[in-house]
Amino acid sequence: MKKLHMGPANCSLDLGDGSERAEYVNQDYILHKLGRPHRGVNIMYTYYPNDKEWPARISKYYKDKDISGAWDYPYDDYFPYGADGHPFDQMADIRKHGQEVLLTLTLDCGLSDEQLREVARQLRPYGRMMIRINHECCGSWFQHNKRYTYEQVGAFFVKFAGIIREEAPNVRIIFCGGWGKEDGHMEQEEAFKNCYDVADFWSCDTYLALHYGWPVDVAEPENVQRSWKADSVQKLVDQFTRTYKRACELTPVPKPMITAEFNTDGDVTGPRMQGESVVRFAHYWRDNKIDWFKSISMYQFRDRGRLGLEIEDPNNDAVGIEQPMLKMYRDEVLNDPWFMPTFEEGDEVPFPAKLRWGSSEDADGLAIPIEFEGNPEFCEMTVEQNIGLMVELNGRWFYKAPGVKTIDMMSAFFDKPLDGPCTLTMKLFAPPADGLNVNDGSVDWNINYRATLEEAPKMRIRYQAPGVVG
């Protein structure tokens, strides 16, 4: 058994899970469906506590209101931040499954400093999470742009970023602004030029195709209002390149460029062609080995429209209908080495073994060799200890919750059977058992979570079933 370090991918992958268009899907289901965790999971919330309708989900408060668009409400139709225990239960679920939280939060720019400090303090136990503050801020559809000027939105971003640095230095900050223009300047450059300096990441949301009239109209070729659009991969690549170049000119320290929302809308392309352009976009950055473009966030896992790997069943919002894009994304992007974390084996270590979880891009676990005589008929791992684990075998990841002793790992061999004897390396990590970092008095408690695995996992591997039905 050896120490194993997990590091960042060349280009990381995040996944949106819930928005104004869909409900949150638990991470157990997503892990079984996709086979491996993402770098992070993007959840979308809004915070307008001074509004008279708060804390209602605004579309439910005005469920009989005749809307003309998805943003035709007093505040944004995300789930209300801080209501009914959300988003903290979801944040814990994400982290238990070896992923980082990407919290998209639209806030009232009129909130007091103390209200903002309280939000920041609530984020302390969630490790190296990311927050995206008032995204798409060069637009006109969100309440932060309807109620405030671009200059006020920019000043609010800088102020809230400073408060986060003071109260929750573990949190990384994303600025989601506009595009670099062909004249060499940025959209709304004067209003937002200071935002590029205080952020940790620069982001632009983009869709190769988008039906932005959803849900009030249908994308049809003859649609007079032209409520949809379709772009080329090259057009978006050029936009990102211009944006990154100009952002580097606005600040002395370059930051990684990401896209915190990306997809192709099946309303425009149809479900069969949807995934092809997503794969081409991802492979462009891989094939050209662009080192400043650091992550793609797929919007989203399940959607009421056609912006998801699954469509929500209109009869039952707990049921998803897999789309053709899911398999393409899983096979050609998610499991492509360019988009996967890196692993480095170190020295041999004994049990009890010390494990450290810094993030899904910085963790110390174990590499355990397992000899197989051939393709197994049963493969199970038992850990008696009350510990949470993320485990990979033969390219597939599994989660063991603290109260669970045995997990079935046979699905690692359904699509990738062994063709003879071999030795596989089982990768094992221990993210926070309840999703939270514990303030144990150590100076880095809100960055690093530590656990001890007392003894080696016990494996039950069999190559023949005990009986045959005649």
C-alpha positions as CSV (number, residue, x, y, z in Angstrom):
1,M,0.0,0.0,0.0
2,K,1.3,3.4,-1.0
3,K,0.5,7.0,-0.4
4,L,-1.5,8.5,-3.3
5,H,-1.8,12.2,-4.1
6,M,-4.7,13.5,-6.2
7,G,-4.1,16.7,-8.2
8,P,-5.9,18.9,-10.6
9,A,-6.9,18.0,-14.2
10,N,-5.5,19.9,-17.1
11,C,-9.1,21.2,-17.5
12,S,-11.5,20.3,-14.7
13,L,-15.2,19.5,-15.1
14,D,-18.0,20.8,-13.0
15,L,-21.7,19.9,-13.1
16,G,-24.8,22.1,-12.5
17,D,-27.3,20.5,-10.3
18,G,-30.6,22.4,-9.9
19,S,-31.6,25.9,-11.0
20,E,-34.7,27.9,-12.0
21,R,-35.2,25.1,-14.5
22,A,-34.8,22.0,-12.3
23,E,-34.6,20.4,-8.9
24,Y,-31.5,19.2,-7.1
25,V,-30.6,15.6,-7.8
26,N,-28.8,13.7,-5.0
27,Q,-25.1,12.8,-5.6
28,D,-25.6,9.1,-5.1
29,Y,-27.8,8.9,-8.2
30,I,-25.5,11.1,-10.3
31,L,-22.4,9.1,-9.3
32,H,-24.0,5.8,-10.3
33,K,-25.2,7.3,-13.6
34,L,-21.9,8.9,-14.6
35,G,-19.3,6.6,-12.9
36,R,-17.0,9.2,-11.5
37,P,-17.3,12.5,-9.5
38,H,-16.8,15.9,-10.9
39,R,-14.3,18.5,-9.7
40,G,-17.2,20.5,-8.3
41,V,-21.0,20.8,-8.4
42,N,-22.8,24.1,-9.2
43,I,-25.9,24.9,-7.1
44,M,-27.8,28.1,-7.8
45,Y,-29.5,30.2,-5.0
46,T,-30.8,33.8,-4.5
47,Y,-30.8,36.0,-1.4
48,Y,-33.3,38.9,-1.2
49,P,-34.2,38.8,2.5
50,N,-35.5,42.4,2.5
51,D,-38.2,41.7,-0.1
52,K,-41.8,41.3,1.2
53,E,-42.2,37.9,-0.6
54,W,-39.1,36.4,1.0
55,P,-38.3,33.6,1.8
56,A,-40.7,32.0,-0.7
57,R,-39.6,30.4,-4.0
58,I,-40.8,33.3,-6.1
59,S,-42.4,31.2,-8.9
60,K,-44.5,29.4,-6.3
61,Y,-45.4,32.6,-4.6
62,Y,-46.7,33.9,-7.9
63,K,-47.7,30.6,-9.4
64,D,-50.8,32.2,-11.0
65,K,-48.8,35.2,-12.4
66,D,-48.8,35.4,-16.2
67,I,-45.1,35.7,-16.9
68,S,-43.5,36.8,-20.2
69,G,-40.1,35.2,-19.4
70,A,-38.2,33.1,-16.9
71,W,-37.0,36.3,-15.1
72,D,-40.3,38.1,-14.9
73,Y,-40.5,37.9,-11.1
74,P,-39.6,40.4,-8.3
75,Y,-36.4,38.4,-7.6
76,D,-34.6,35.5,-9.3
77,D,-36.4,32.2,-9.4
78,Y,-33.7,30.2,-7.7
79,F,-34.2,28.4,-4.4
80,P,-34.0,31.0,-1.6
81,Y,-30.7,30.9,0.2
82,G,-31.1,30.0,3.9
83,A,-34.7,28.7,3.6
84,D,-35.6,25.2,4.9
85,G,-32.0,24.3,5.6
86,H,-30.8,25.0,2.1
87,P,-28.3,25.0,0.6
88,F,-26.3,23.5,3.4
89,D,-27.7,20.0,3.1
90,Q,-26.8,20.0,-0.6
91,M,-23.4,21.4,0.1
92,A,-22.7,18.6,2.5
93,D,-24.0,16.0,0.1
94,I,-21.6,17.3,-2.6
95,R,-18.5,17.3,-0.4
96,K,-19.2,13.8,1.1
97,H,-19.0,12.5,-2.5
98,G,-15.6,13.9,-3.1
99,Q,-16.5,17.1,-4.9
100,E,-16.3,20.8,-4.2
101,V,-19.2,23.2,-3.9
102,L,-19.6,25.9,-6.6
103,L,-22.3,28.2,-5.1
104,T,-23.9,30.5,-7.6
105,L,-25.6,33.2,-5.5
106,T,-27.6,36.2,-6.7
107,L,-27.8,38.8,-3.9
108,D,-29.5,42.1,-3.3
109,C,-26.7,44.7,-3.7
110,G,-28.4,46.7,-1.0
111,L,-27.6,44.2,1.8
112,S,-25.8,45.5,4.8
113,D,-22.2,44.6,5.6
114,E,-23.4,42.5,8.6
115,Q,-25.8,40.5,6.4
116,L,-23.0,39.8,4.0
117,R,-20.6,38.8,6.8
118,E,-23.2,36.3,8.1
119,V,-23.4,34.7,4.7
120,A,-19.6,34.5,4.5
121,R,-19.3,33.0,8.0
122,Q,-21.8,30.3,7.0
123,L,-19.3,29.1,4.3
124,R,-16.4,28.6,6.6
125,P,-16.8,24.8,7.2
126,Y,-17.1,23.9,3.5
127,G,-13.5,23.8,2.5
128,R,-12.1,25.1,-0.8
129,M,-15.5,25.8,-2.2
130,M,-16.2,28.4,-4.9
131,I,-18.7,31.2,-5.0
132,R,-20.0,33.0,-8.1
133,I,-21.5,36.4,-7.1
134,N,-24.2,38.0,-9.2
135,H,-23.2,36.2,-12.4
136,E,-23.8,37.3,-16.0
137,C,-23.6,40.9,-14.6
138,C,-23.3,42.5,-18.0
139,G,-26.8,41.3,-18.8
140,S,-30.2,42.8,-18.2
141,W,-32.3,39.9,-17.0
142,F,-31.2,39.4,-13.3
143,Q,-32.5,41.5,-10.5
144,H,-29.1,42.8,-9.7
145,N,-29.1,44.4,-13.1
146,K,-32.7,45.6,-13.0
147,R,-32.4,47.3,-9.6
148,Y,-28.9,48.6,-9.8
149,T,-26.4,50.2,-12.3
150,Y,-23.5,48.3,-13.7
151,E,-21.2,50.4,-11.5
152,Q,-23.2,49.5,-8.4
153,V,-23.1,45.8,-9.2
154,G,-19.3,46.0,-9.8
155,A,-18.7,47.9,-6.5
156,F,-20.9,45.4,-4.6
157,F,-18.8,42.5,-6.0
158,V,-15.6,44.1,-4.8
159,K,-17.1,44.8,-1.4
160,F,-18.5,41.3,-0.9
161,A,-15.3,39.7,-2.1
162,G,-13.4,41.6,0.5
163,I,-15.8,40.5,3.2
164,I,-15.4,36.9,2.1
165,R,-11.6,37.2,2.3
166,E,-11.9,38.3,5.9
167,E,-14.6,35.9,7.1
168,A,-14.1,32.8,5.0
169,P,-10.6,32.8,3.4
170,N,-11.1,29.2,2.4
171,V,-13.7,30.3,-0.3
172,R,-12.5,31.0,-3.9
173,I,-14.3,33.8,-5.8
174,I,-15.5,33.7,-9.4
175,F,-16.2,36.8,-11.4
176,C,-18.7,36.1,-14.2
177,G,-18.6,39.1,-16.5
178,G,-19.0,39.9,-20.1
179,W,-17.0,39.2,-23.2
180,G,-14.0,40.8,-24.7
181,K,-15.0,42.8,-27.7
182,E,-13.4,43.0,-31.1
183,D,-12.3,46.6,-30.4
184,G,-10.0,45.3,-27.7
185,H,-12.1,46.3,-24.7
186,M,-14.4,44.4,-22.3
187,E,-18.2,44.8,-22.1
188,Q,-18.9,47.4,-19.4
189,E,-15.2,47.6,-18.8
190,E,-15.2,50.7,-16.6
191,A,-17.9,49.3,-14.3
192,F,-16.2,46.0,-13.7
193,K,-12.5,46.5,-14.2
194,N,-11.7,46.1,-10.5
195,C,-13.6,42.8,-10.3
196,Y,-11.0,41.0,-12.4
197,D,-8.3,41.8,-9.8
198,V,-10.2,40.6,-6.7
199,A,-11.5,37.4,-8.2
200,D,-9.7,34.0,-8.2
201,F,-11.4,32.9,-11.5
202,W,-12.7,34.7,-14.5
203,S,-15.8,33.2,-16.1
204,C,-18.2,33.7,-19.0
205,D,-21.4,31.7,-19.3
206,T,-22.0,30.4,-22.8
207,Y,-24.2,28.0,-24.8
208,L,-23.4,26.9,-28.3
209,A,-27.2,26.9,-28.8
210,L,-29.8,28.3,-26.5
211,H,-33.6,28.6,-26.5
212,Y,-33.7,31.7,-24.3
213,G,-37.5,32.1,-24.8
214,W,-38.0,29.0,-22.6
215,P,-40.5,28.2,-21.0
216,V,-43.0,30.7,-22.6
217,D,-42.5,29.8,-26.2
218,V,-41.3,27.0,-28.5
219,A,-38.1,27.2,-30.6
220,E,-39.4,26.9,-34.2
221,P,-37.6,27.8,-37.4
222,E,-40.3,30.3,-38.3
223,N,-40.4,31.9,-34.9
224,V,-40.8,35.5,-35.7
225,Q,-39.5,36.7,-32.3
226,R,-36.3,34.6,-32.9
227,S,-36.2,33.4,-29.3
228,W,-33.2,31.0,-29.9
229,K,-29.7,31.2,-31.1
230,A,-27.0,28.9,-32.4
231,D,-23.2,29.6,-32.6
232,S,-20.1,27.8,-33.9
233,V,-17.4,26.4,-31.6
234,Q,-14.9,28.7,-33.2
235,K,-16.9,31.8,-32.4
236,L,-17.0,30.9,-28.7
237,V,-13.3,30.0,-28.7
238,D,-12.5,33.4,-30.2
239,Q,-14.7,35.1,-27.6
240,F,-12.9,33.4,-24.7
241,T,-9.5,34.2,-26.2
242,R,-10.3,37.9,-26.5
243,T,-11.8,38.0,-23.0
244,Y,-8.8,36.3,-21.4
245,K,-6.4,38.6,-23.2
246,R,-8.1,41.8,-22.2
247,A,-8.6,40.6,-18.6
248,C,-4.9,40.0,-18.3
249,E,-4.4,43.6,-19.4
250,L,-6.7,44.9,-16.7
251,T,-4.9,43.2,-13.8
252,P,-1.3,42.5,-12.9
253,V,-2.0,38.8,-12.0
254,P,-3.6,36.6,-14.6
255,K,-6.4,34.3,-13.2
256,P,-7.7,31.0,-14.7
257,M,-10.5,31.3,-17.2
258,I,-13.5,29.0,-16.8
259,T,-17.0,28.7,-18.1
260,A,-19.4,28.1,-15.2
261,E,-22.3,27.4,-17.5
262,F,-22.0,25.6,-20.8
263,N,-24.2,23.3,-23.0
264,T,-26.0,23.1,-26.3
265,D,-29.8,23.4,-26.0
266,G,-31.6,20.4,-27.4
267,D,-34.6,22.6,-28.1
268,V,-32.5,24.1,-30.9
269,T,-30.4,21.2,-32.2
270,G,-32.7,18.3,-31.3
271,P,-31.6,15.6,-28.8
272,R,-29.6,13.5,-31.2
273,M,-27.2,16.2,-32.3
274,Q,-27.0,18.0,-28.9
275,G,-23.9,16.2,-27.5
276,E,-21.8,16.3,-30.7
277,S,-21.0,20.0,-30.4
278,V,-20.4,19.8,-26.6
279,V,-17.7,17.2,-27.3
280,R,-16.2,19.3,-30.1
281,F,-16.0,22.3,-27.8
282,A,-14.3,20.3,-25.0
283,H,-11.9,18.6,-27.3
284,Y,-10.8,22.0,-28.8
285,W,-9.1,22.9,-25.5
286,R,-7.7,19.4,-25.1
287,D,-6.3,19.2,-28.7
288,N,-4.7,22.6,-28.5
289,K,-3.5,22.1,-24.9
290,I,-4.7,25.6,-23.8
291,D,-3.2,26.1,-20.4
292,W,-5.2,29.1,-19.2
293,F,-8.7,27.6,-19.8
294,K,-9.2,25.6,-16.7
295,S,-12.7,24.2,-16.3
296,I,-16.0,23.6,-18.0
297,S,-19.3,23.4,-16.0
298,M,-22.0,21.4,-17.7
299,Y,-25.4,23.0,-17.2
300,Q,-27.0,20.8,-16.0
301,F,-27.6,17.2,-14.9
302,R,-31.4,17.3,-15.0
303,D,-33.5,20.0,-16.7
304,R,-37.2,20.6,-17.3
305,G,-36.3,21.8,-20.8
306,R,-33.5,20.3,-22.9
307,L,-30.4,21.7,-21.2
308,G,-29.7,18.6,-19.2
309,L,-28.0,15.2,-19.4
310,E,-31.5,14.1,-18.3
311,I,-34.9,15.6,-18.9
312,E,-37.2,15.9,-15.8
313,D,-40.2,13.7,-16.2
314,P,-43.2,16.1,-16.3
315,N,-45.3,13.5,-14.4
316,N,-42.7,13.1,-11.6
317,D,-40.0,15.6,-10.9
318,A,-38.0,12.9,-9.0
319,V,-37.5,10.9,-12.3
320,G,-35.0,11.7,-15.0
321,I,-35.1,10.7,-18.7
322,E,-31.6,10.1,-20.0
323,Q,-30.7,11.9,-23.2
324,P,-28.3,10.7,-25.9
325,M,-25.9,13.4,-24.8
326,L,-25.3,11.8,-21.4
327,K,-23.4,8.8,-22.8
328,M,-21.4,11.1,-25.2
329,Y,-20.4,13.4,-22.4
330,R,-19.5,10.5,-20.0
331,D,-17.5,8.5,-22.6
332,E,-15.8,11.3,-24.6
333,V,-15.4,14.1,-22.1
334,L,-15.8,13.0,-18.5
335,N,-13.5,9.9,-19.0
336,D,-11.0,11.7,-21.2
337,P,-7.6,11.9,-19.4
338,W,-7.3,15.6,-20.2
339,F,-10.3,16.3,-18.0
340,M,-9.5,13.8,-15.2
341,P,-7.6,14.4,-12.0
342,T,-3.9,13.4,-11.9
343,F,-2.5,10.8,-9.4
344,E,1.0,10.3,-8.1
345,E,2.0,7.4,-5.9
346,G,4.4,8.0,-3.0
347,D,6.1,6.0,-0.3
348,E,4.7,2.8,1.3
349,V,2.5,3.5,4.3
350,P,1.3,1.2,7.1
351,F,-2.0,1.0,8.9
352,P,-3.4,2.9,10.6
353,A,-3.2,5.2,7.6
354,K,-3.5,9.0,7.8
355,L,-5.6,10.5,5.1
356,R,-6.0,14.2,4.1
357,W,-8.7,15.9,2.1
358,G,-7.9,19.4,0.9
359,S,-10.1,19.3,-2.2
360,S,-10.9,17.2,-5.2
361,E,-7.7,18.8,-6.7
362,D,-5.5,18.3,-3.6
363,A,-6.0,15.2,-1.5
364,D,-3.8,12.4,0.0
365,G,-5.2,8.9,0.0
366,L,-4.1,5.4,-0.6
367,A,-3.1,3.2,-3.6
368,I,-3.9,-0.4,-2.7
369,P,-2.9,-3.1,-5.2
370,I,-5.4,-6.0,-5.7
371,E,-4.6,-9.1,-7.6
372,F,-7.3,-10.6,-9.8
373,E,-7.2,-14.1,-11.2
374,G,-9.5,-13.1,-14.0
375,N,-12.9,-11.3,-14.5
376,P,-14.8,-11.6,-11.1
377,E,-18.3,-12.7,-10.6
378,F,-18.5,-10.9,-7.2
379,C,-16.4,-8.0,-5.9
380,E,-17.2,-6.4,-2.6
381,M,-15.4,-4.1,-0.2
382,T,-16.0,-4.1,3.5
383,V,-14.8,-1.4,5.9
384,E,-16.2,-1.8,9.5
385,Q,-15.1,1.6,10.5
386,N,-17.5,4.5,10.7
387,I,-15.8,6.5,8.0
388,G,-16.8,8.0,4.7
389,L,-14.8,6.9,1.6
390,M,-14.5,7.6,-2.1
391,V,-13.0,4.6,-3.8
392,E,-12.0,3.9,-7.5
393,L,-11.5,0.5,-9.1
394,N,-11.0,-0.3,-12.7
395,G,-12.0,3.3,-13.7
396,R,-15.3,3.5,-11.7
397,W,-15.8,5.4,-8.5
398,F,-17.9,4.3,-5.4
399,Y,-19.0,6.0,-2.3
400,K,-19.1,4.4,1.1
401,A,-21.1,6.4,3.7
402,P,-20.0,6.3,7.3
403,G,-22.9,4.1,8.4
404,V,-22.4,1.6,5.6
405,K,-20.0,-1.4,5.9
406,T,-20.1,-3.2,2.5
407,I,-20.3,-1.8,-1.0
408,D,-20.8,-3.8,-4.2
409,M,-18.1,-2.9,-6.7
410,M,-19.1,-5.3,-9.5
411,S,-20.3,-2.4,-11.7
412,A,-16.7,-1.7,-12.3
413,F,-16.5,-4.8,-14.5
414,F,-19.8,-4.7,-16.3
415,D,-18.6,-2.4,-19.1
416,K,-14.8,-3.1,-18.6
417,P,-14.4,-6.9,-18.0
418,L,-11.0,-8.3,-17.3
419,D,-9.6,-10.6,-20.0
420,G,-7.2,-12.4,-17.7
421,P,-5.1,-12.2,-14.5
422,C,-4.0,-8.7,-13.6
423,T,-3.3,-6.4,-10.7
424,L,-5.5,-3.3,-10.3
425,T,-4.8,-0.4,-8.1
426,M,-7.7,0.6,-5.9
427,K,-7.6,4.3,-5.1
428,L,-9.1,5.4,-1.8
429,F,-9.8,8.8,-0.3
430,A,-11.6,10.1,2.8
431,P,-13.5,13.4,2.1
432,P,-15.4,14.9,5.1
433,A,-17.7,12.3,6.6
434,D,-20.6,14.7,7.1
435,G,-19.5,17.1,4.4
436,L,-18.1,19.6,6.9
437,N,-14.6,20.5,8.0
438,V,-14.4,20.4,11.8
439,N,-12.8,23.3,13.7
440,D,-10.4,21.2,15.8
441,G,-8.1,24.1,16.6
442,S,-5.6,23.5,13.8
443,V,-4.5,26.5,11.8
444,D,-5.8,24.9,8.5
445,W,-9.0,23.3,9.7
446,N,-11.1,25.1,7.1
447,I,-8.8,24.0,4.3
448,N,-7.8,20.4,5.2
449,Y,-9.9,17.6,6.7
450,R,-8.0,14.7,8.2
451,A,-9.1,11.1,9.0
452,T,-7.5,7.8,9.9
453,L,-8.3,4.5,8.3
454,E,-7.6,2.0,11.0
455,E,-7.1,-1.2,8.9
456,A,-7.1,-2.4,5.3
457,P,-10.4,-2.9,3.5
458,K,-11.5,-6.5,3.3
459,M,-12.3,-7.7,-0.2
460,R,-14.6,-10.5,-1.2
461,I,-13.7,-11.5,-4.7
462,R,-15.2,-14.6,-6.3
463,Y,-14.9,-15.9,-9.9
464,Q,-17.8,-18.3,-9.9
465,A,-21.4,-18.0,-8.7
466,P,-22.4,-20.5,-6.0
467,G,-25.2,-21.9,-8.0
468,V,-26.8,-22.2,-11.4
469,V,-30.5,-22.1,-12.1
470,G,-31.5,-25.1,-14.3
